[in-house]
Amino acid sequence: MDSQTSQSSQPSLPSPSPHTFQVDLRGLVDLLSHHLYSSPKVYLRELLQNAVDAITARRAADPDAPALVRLFTEPGALRVEDSGVGLTEADVHDLLATIGRSSKRAEGLQEARSDFLGQFGIGLLACFVVAERIRVVSRSARTPDAAPVEWTAADDGSYTVRTLPDDARPEPGTTVHLVARAGAAEWLAEDRVLALARDFGSLLPYDVRVGEEAVTDLPAPWDRPYPSPAARRVALGRHCHDLFGFTPLDAIELDVPLAGIRGVAYVLPSAVSPAQRAGHRVHLKGMLLTERAEQLLPDWAFFVRCVLDTDSLRPTASREALYEDETLAAVREALGERIRSWLTGLAAGDPERLAAFLAVHHLGVKSLARHNREMLRTMLPWLPFETTDGRLSLEEFARRHPVVHFTRTVEEYRQVAPIASAQGVGVINGGYTYDSELVEALPSVRPGTVVAELDADTVTAHLDAVDPAVELALAGFLAAARAKLDPLGCDVVLRAFHPLSVPALHLDDRAARHEQARAQAEEEADDLWAGILGSLRGEAPRARLVLNHLSPLIRRIGSLGEPELIGTAVESLYGQALLMAQRPLRPADSALLNRAFIGLLEWATNGEGDR
């Protein structure tokens, strides 16, 4: 008998019986309240959402059907009535009692799904975050002959369903009754319900009221007609203050019809850090989705706060954030383009408003310009930079100087700015965020512009050389000075430059500083690390102390005959030059300053005693 016959003759095993997942409703409610939802307040959004979706479903078949949502509060209880499509008894079993099942999947409604707010089937389950008992009375508009049905559920997971007499609910629609759980009655109080309803539902397309108080406030502030542009700005400014707590510098229209987006971006009146994540208010088909949408705009647009309504973006399961997908990426780019257009419009037609904006938010525009050449070209006459000629735009600075010199750090700029300015060399401080990148990009939008990084060699080359005979006469002084500073990795150079008030200038570059740091670390390391660091020794140029021969002080020091006093004076000049450059001091530098100060005091007091 072959193996195939042998296998076929064996008796088949019985199929295992299927089992159904058992859900601990209390545990699931705890999971929702502590991990899925940010606050118990979302229960009211779920109630409004269900009511609005029910009305949307009914109007898909009967466009003239009433569209009313009413909320009534009682001590420890809440009642929500809607004129929506309603439910039959079969619908109740199939939808309300099945966790994860959404009514938007029901037969006949799938084609209208894009019109619904909810997409995840969690529904009334969220109400157990604040309620210990939920009672739903509903009558179907799709099956007019069906009797009203009542579904009552407790937070222990039990529920009952029963049919009611016709007069229990004569008209189609649904009423939801909530009874507060212990400690949650405040969430069902009238003031809290009204505030939450207005926060979540102010842009909903139907008539929503809490008692007699209207919730909806349509059209949205950005869609309302105004008698003049000035009146519009005032109204939007008031809306921004009510919503975000600040009066904006300006309001930017966000109208992207292809993405189904209408709204406004408010420009912050004060500067913020680029690293600060902005929170934007996003409504989905009129319902507030989130107040903290961080990924809505490009990172460079950190100077605005947005409020908008959309029908194209996808929410996450909690419906408190946006789902990151291709649609959101496209919307982000479209909104970024809208803000760019606003900036270019200001540059072309309203320079005063642009200047006021850049005085506060130039950093955000610089961030945009470094990635967008067209924006850099547009902003060239406006973006401010710190230069040796004062605060100027790149355009103005490039017109003044044939070569645009810049430094990469603030410390380097402080070192050379006074000297370079006196020599007629223009320098831009590229040490601030984005500035060096923008300077280097200048030739791409302004052909023919020469850009060069300013280093110690360039500065020294612009200083006047001293007559060889004079330098020879000072050879002894210079030799003593070099011997004193050699252990610190610093050379001594004699030059003539303005201003005369600067007796000495300390110059180095990043390579020299790295070599100094490596040498210091080598001295302080154990034998193993000292050997490793020693192998990394480079050929970087040494720092240099440039002595100004035009300075009367340098001439007097050069005429001293005491080698010890010359050494103390040179150390003092070195320390003073470091302090003028606002450079961080190494331990050896601090010790030198202290030693020079004490030495000068001793010399001064000894001289006084001799006199």
Disulfide bonds with the S-S distance in Angstrom:
none
